[in-house]
């Protein structure tokens, strides 16, 4: 019996477990962060229904994370932290049975609302200057961070259920009909040169001419304008190598689900840990492609090594992209077998049994009855 079947059986055996939980998801407005929190909520939803309240916060510049951590670690009242750090009043949210968030700017609000509602709280990230005991569970992908009993090391979670996007395995004799390409951009340690941009576009043309493969492409807010414009021109060509182009300059966020569903493999620029992780999470053979100037900190390098050592990911330089080389790399990848949401749900079931208990509102109704 699968994990999900066991959970379904438990819910059917105990009618109380089917009562919806009130979940508070705190967002800093950055998709790379709030998608991680959505993944935690999606895992809890595999245990029982959740009614989610989202609140978008903006941390005030004159109250940096270190200062809010100082206040929270010393037990300053949550009302004070919410007011000083975010300009929020306690009645910004009516209540919650649990709190979830990702991203450093949400830490103070996460702890404050958890204390305000006496609710368990979950965070994805490092926790920075906060005492880990401020949280019920802290999820992280980095071995260096996972040093406490309240830490859970995991692949970066996604709210998308991998079972909803099953694709046949790559053929050893036929090229994939459609490959997804996710393009990020420059960071403090990663720079896309003119030759990188030119080579990426020419590779798509070469691959399409040699194999007939087309590409479902998405840029990001950090993608160099020249590359985004070049992709527009490529998409408009006759017999284009681009099947569809998601240009976030016009279409906005939240459009990648269709790309993943249609693609049997993914090329993802290596600057985005979240995009690389989500591609692996969705069981797509994934190649992280790197520009000429590329470096990662030690913790992220260790995480990428973890993904590669399991056979879920390969890395290639953009300068080395060629049809035969890319096909060989993709065919050597062994995609993840397990469903990440099931694995996370099992963590919550074993370590947070209070999520399966009756809600306080439901208990009150039973007492009155």
N, C-alpha and C positions, 0 to 999 in steps of 0.2 A: 504494500500500500504506500502511495506517495505521501510526501509531507502534506500536500494540499488536501488529499483525501482524509488523512488523519485529522487535520484541522476542521474540515467540513463535518466529520463524524462528531468531533467534540462539540461543535456548535449545535448540531442537531440533538445531541444528547443532553444539552444544558440550554434551555430556551433563553436563559438570562444573557448568554454570550452573544445573542443575535441583536441585542439592543444597541443602537448606534452610539458611538463615542463622539464627543465634541472635540475635534482636533483644531488647534491653532497653528497655522503655518505662517511664520514670519519671513517676509521677503525683503531683500535689499534692492530689488529691481534688476539684479544681474542674473541672467538665465543660467550661467555656469554655476551659480550658488543655489538659487531657489529650486532648480531641477533636482539637486541632491536631496534637499528637504522633501520634495515631492516623492522621491524614491523611497524615503523612510516611511512616509505616510502610506504609499501604495503597498508597502510590505505589511503595515499594520492592518490595512483593509483586507488582507488575505486571512486575518484572524476574525474580524467582525466588521460590520459596516461603520463608516466614519462620516460624520457631517463636518466638512472642513470650512473653517473661517480663515480667510487670508487677510493679513494686514501688511501693508507696505510701509517700511520705516526708512527714515533717513537720519543717520547719526550726525549730530551737530559737530562741526569741525573743532569747536573749542572744548569739546569733551571727548578726547581721544580714547581709544580702547583701553589703554593702560590705566587711565584715570577711572573709567567705569569699572574695570576689573578691581581696582583698589577699593572702590565703594562696595561692590558686590561681595568681595572676599571678606570684608569686615562686617557684613550683615546690615548695611545701610538699608533702610526701608525701600521696598520696590517702587513705591510711589515717587520717591525722590529720584531714583535712577531713571525711571521713565520720563520724568519731567526734565531733568537736567540733560540727559543723553539724547532724548528724541522729541521733546516737546509734547509728550503724550500724557493724558490723564488716565487714571485707573479704569474709567468707564469706557475707554476706547474699544474694549472687548468685553462682552457680557460674561464670559466664563469659558473654561476649557477642561477637558479630561486629560489632555496631554498637549505639550508644546513641542514643535519641531522647527529647526532652521538650519541654514548653512551660510557660511560667510562671516568674517570677523566682525562686520558692523552690526550683526544681529545678536551677538553674544549677550550684551547687556540686557536687551529686551527679552531674550529667551529666558534668562535667569529671573528677571523681574516678574514676568507674567507667570512663570512656574511657581514662584513664591506667593504671588498674589492669589492664585487659585489653588494652592497646595496640590499641584498637578505634576506628574513626572515630565521630565523634559529630555529631549534628544537633540544632539547637534552633530553635524558632519563638519569636520575640520580639525585644526590643531588645538583649539581652545585658548591659544595665545597665553595671556597673562592670568587667566582665570584658574582658580583651584578646581581640579577635576571633580571634586565632591559637590560642586555647584550643579552638576548634571547627573541624571540617572544613567545615561549611556552617551559616550562620545565615540562616534564612528570616524575612522581614519583609514587612509590607504597606505600610510607611511609607517614602516616598522619602527623608526626612530621615535615616533609620537606614542605608539601603543605600548606604554610602560605601566599602566595602572589597571586594576581589575575592572574599572568602569569603561576602559577602552575596548573597542571592537574593531579589529582590522578587517577591512572588506574592500572589494573593488568599489570604485565610485558608483553609487547606486543611480538607477534611472527609474522614472515612473512607468516606462513602457514595459509591458509584459512580453518577454521574448517568445512565449508560446503563441502570441498573436501575429508573429511575423516569421513563420517557418518558411525556409527556402530550401530547395534541394541542394545537395552537396555539389561543389564545383566538379565538372567533368574533367577527367584526365586527358581527354582527347578533343574536347570542344571548348572554345573560349567562352567566357560568360557573355550573355547578351547585353547586360547592363551593369556597370560599375558605378558606385556612388563616389563622388569626390567632395570632401569637406575641407574648405580652405579658411585658415585663420589669418594671421598677420604678424607684424613685427612686435617684439617685446623688448625688454631691456637687454636680453641676452640672445635674441634670435632676430636675424635680419634677412629679409628676402631681397636678393640682388636682382638687377635687371636680367641677368642670365638665368636666374632661377625662374623668373616669371615667363621668360621666353621659352625656356625648356619645357615647363609644365604645359603650356598651350601646344607646343609642337608635339609633345608626347601624345596628347589626346588625338591629334590629327594622325600621327603615325599608327597608333593602336587601332583606330577606326579603319584606316586604309588597309592594314595588315590582317585584321581579324573580323571586322564588322562590328566590333563592340562599340556601344555608345555610352555616354556618361551623363549621370544625373548629378548636377553640380550645385553646390551652395557656397557662397562667400560668407563673410562675417563683417561685423562693424570694424574690425581691425585690418581687413584685407586692403592692400595698396590699391589706390584708385586706378592705376594703370592696368593692373591685372583684372580688376572688376570690369573695366571698360573693354579690355581685350576679350573677355569671356562673352560679353554682350555681342561683340562682332562675330565671334566664332559661332554663337548660337543662331545667328541670322544667316549663316552661309547655307547654300544648297547642299543637301546630303551632309548635314552638319554632324560632327562628332559628338555634339551635345544633344542629348535627348530632351532634357529640360534644365533650365537654369533658374535657381532661386536666388534672386538678387535682393539681399536684405535691405538695400537702400530704398527699395520700393515695396517689398512684400513684408518686411518686418520679421519678428521672431516667431517661433512656434510652427515652422513649416517643414521640419525635417522628418516627421513621421512618415510622410509619403515617400521621401527619398529612401529611407531605410527599408520600407516595405517592398519597394520595387527593385532594390539592388541586391545582387547575390554576393558582392564583395565591396570593400570600402578602401579607398586611399584617403588618408587624413593627414593634413600637415601637422607635424609633431609638436607645434607650439601649444596646442590645446590638449591638456590632459583629460578634460571632460569629454571632448569629442572622441578621442582615442578610446577612452574607457567605455563610452556608450556604445561604440561600434563593436567592441569585444563583448560587452554585456548582451547585445542583441545577436550574438553568435555569428557575426559576419566575419569571414576571413579578412583581416585588417592589416594594412601596411601603413606605418607612420613614415611620412616622407619629410626629409629634412632639407633646409636650405643650406647655402654655403657657410653662413655664420650661424652656428647653432651650439648652445650649451644649456644644460639643466643643472639645478642644484642637486646635491648628493641624495637627498630624500626622494626627489622625483626620479632620478636615475635608477635608484633602487627599485622603485615601483614599476618603472618601465621594464627593468630587468626581470621582475617577478612575472609580468605579463608574458614576456618573451620566453622565459624558462618553462612556462607551462605550454608553450606552443601555440598560444592564442594570437600572437602579434609578431610581425617582423618590421624591421626598420630599413629604409633605403634612402640614399641621397637623391634629390630631385635630378641632379646631374647624371645619375645612373639609370634613370627611368628609360626603359625600352620594352617593347611588347613581350619578347621571349623571357626577359629577366623578370618582369612583373608577373607573368603567368606562372613561372616556376616558383616564385615566392608564394603566391596565393595558394597554389596547389599543395604546398608543403605545410600549410597552417592547419592545425587541428582545433576547430572552434570549440568554445566552451560548451559543455554538455548540460550542466545543471542550469536551473532557472534561478537567477540571482534573487528574485523576489521571494521565492520559496525559502532560500537559505536565510535571508534577512528575517522573514516571518518566523522562522524557527528560533532565531536569536531572541526575538521579542517574546515568543511563547515561553521559552525556557527561563529567560532572565528578567522578564517583566510580567509576571503572572497577574499583576493588578489590572492589566489591560483586558484580561478576560473576566474580571469581576464585574458585578452590576455597577452601573453608573450611580452616582450619588442621588441624581434626580429620580432614577428608577427605584432605588432603595426607599426614598421618601414616599413614593406612591404606594409601595408595598406595606410600609409601616401604617400609613393612613388607612389602607384597606383592612 
